[in-house]
Amino acid sequence: MELTRDEAIKNHRAMWNWLAENPSKEKKDWPGWDGMDIGEVCGECFACEYSSGCSECLFIWPGQDCCNRDDNNAGLFEIWENQGNLEKRAVLALQIANLPEREVKE
């Protein structure tokens, strides 16, 4: 099954909202994976799976992309991934869940 843009956005938001509610968990723990017929998802990231690269990401991340805010700082995803404080991790996951969508290029 190929992932549509709408499905990628919906699944991204669902997974990251769940991670905000379950900050001790990882992306691989999301219960939404069960029964999903799309095979392996690149980096367990629906935006990566749908897009053909960071410059084509479905979402507008602060800074350059999900991993690099700029040359000297980690990006929002990387900060979430390495965050030990569960309250901060929940806040970061909620930010990722609610990233604005990039406009479709025609």
C-alpha angles and dihedrals in degrees: 000000000000117000117240122215091250092049092048092051093044093048093045091054093044094050095046093045087052090049089051088055092043105038095167090062132085130226091261089060095061108123091216090079089072111098094004109140101204102096123225113354116217108256089344084280122127092199091054091046092052100038129071093223144332093287088058096046115145090231138058107235124195106261122357102330144316095302104031123051088175137323094291104036139062119246127245095267093047090050090051092047093053098037114119097184107088095205091054090043090056091050091050092048090052090051090052091047091055101043112141117255121249113239116256112257113225 
